[in-house]
Amino acid sequence: MRLKTTMNKLKVVNSDLNLSSDIPVRVQPVIGEWGPQRVPTTKQKKRARWTVTAAFSALVVALFLLGNFFYKILMGITA
């Protein structure tokens, strides 16, 4: 009896292998002969994450330095 309930639970967990079943058709990847096509690789995703992080950090530093520059001009601080 216990084995039967465990098997039923496993069937529920692993029942649907179609990972695109609940999402709209317009956002489903095109499936080719060997799998999805035109889907970014993990390496591209990692590179994009680092690029966005670096760009955001550079922007924050640039805005801080610009604000500091204008603050010093307005306060008459030299050197």
Secondary structure by P-SEA (a helix, b strand, c coil): caaaaaaaaaaaaacccccccccccccccccccccccccccaaaaaaaaaaaaaaaaaaaaaaaaaaaaaaaaaacccc
